Amino acid sequence: MTGGTEGHKQLFDAVVELDLKKVVLQTGKVDPEPYKTKRPKWTIIPYLTEFEKLVAESSMVITHQGGGTIFEAVLYGKPLIIVFNHEIPRSANTDDMRVLAKKVGAPFLDHVDSKTIESLILEIGKQEKPHFENGRVKAAEIILHE
């Protein structure tokens, strides 16, 4: 689970209340200590240099708006939940994120709700992974045939 560089305190506060066994929580600018205290068996870090590897090895990704983590999760075919962070004013808006979430086949939550997050976590493993055409191949074909 990640809140990017800025973090997503509301999301972290909600998820730390859930009975999840194995979690890697990347907190960004949010102080990781309260979460480490409450969930000592979780891996809780402010930043990670090998973030791509973390996403690649995860079983699912929960994140907020912004493209980086969302597209990493899609690239690696990971189940994804997007929870909007209202504390990041200079980012995508909820309408844009709803569209993106639909395109990548991810549930989108406009507000943090621990019960909904918990039910999505339980359901997401059953969802079919979205399939995306290799854009590089399509781009090469267009270039070669023009």
N, C-alpha and C positions, 0 to 999 in steps of 0.2 A: 504494500500500500504506500502511496506516495502523495505528498502535497507539493511536490516540486520545490523550487528554490524558496518560495515564500512560505510554504507550509499550508496546512488546512486544519487549524485547531479544532473547529467544530466537528469535523469528520473524525479526527483522532479521539476527541472526547467521547464521541458516540461509539466508536468501534472498540475502544478499550473496555467498555462495559459488556461487550459480547464475549461469550465463552468460546473463543477461537484458540486452537492449540498452537499452530505454527504460523507466525506472522513476522514479516520483515516490514518495519515501519520506517520510512525515510521522512523525517520531520522538517527538513529545510530550516528556516529561521525560527521555527517554534521550538521552545525548550524541550528536549527529549526526556529530561529527568523525571517529571511526574509520571510519564508512561513507563519508564524503566522501573520505577518504584512499584507501580500497580501491576505490571506484567513482566516480572524479571526473566521469564523464560523466552520472551519474544526477543528478536533482534531489532534493536531500536537505535537508529543512527541519524545524525543531522544531514550528512551528505555522503555520497559514495562516488568514487572515481570510476568504478566499473559498473555503472548503472545499467548499461545495456545487458551485461551478463546477468544481473539481478532479474531483469524482466524476462530474459530468455529462459532462466531456470525456474521461474515462478509457475504456480499452477493457475493463478488468476491475478488480475491487476485491478486495483481500485484507485482512482485518481480524480483530479479535478480538471477544469477546462485548461486549454493550452494544447498545442499539438504534439509536443515532444513525446510524452509518455503514452498518449493515446495511440500515436502512430507506431511506437515501439511495440506496444501490445499487439496491435493489428499485424505488424510485420512478423512477429513470432507466433501468431495464431493463438494468443492467450485470451481466455474469457475476460471481459472487461466490464467494469461498472464505472460510470462517470457521475460524480457528485459535484454539483456547482458550488464554487466558492465565492460568496458574495463579498468577501473582503478583498478581492482583487479587482478594483474598479477599471483598470486599464487592460482589460482582457476581452475575450469573446463574451457576447451576451447570451442569455438563456435561449433565445430563439435560434441563434446560430449553433449553439451546442446541441439543441434538440435535433437539428438537421444533421449535424455531424454524427451524433450518437446513432441516429436511424441508419445512416449510410454505413457505419461500421458494425451495426448489429449489436449495439451495447445499450443496456438500460441506462436511463438518465434520470437523476434526481435533482430537482430544482432546489430542494432544501434538505438538510441533513436530518435523517430519521433512522435511528438505530434499528428499529423493528423492520423497517423496509429493507435496510441494508442487509440485515440478517437473513431475511427471506430470499433476497436476491442472491446472496452467497450460496444458499442451499439449492436454488434453482439453476444457477448459472452453469453448473457442471453438466446439466442435462441438455443445454442449448447446443444447437448445431453451430459449428464455427462458420463465420461468413467466408465466402471464397471470393478472392479478388483476382482479376486478370493481371498478368505481369505487364505493367505499363511500359517497361523498357522494350519488350518485344514489340508491342503495339506501336510505340514511337519509332522504332527502327524500321518497321514495315511501312509506316506512313512516309518517313524520310526517303526510303529507297524507291518508293513507287510514285514519287512526285517529280 
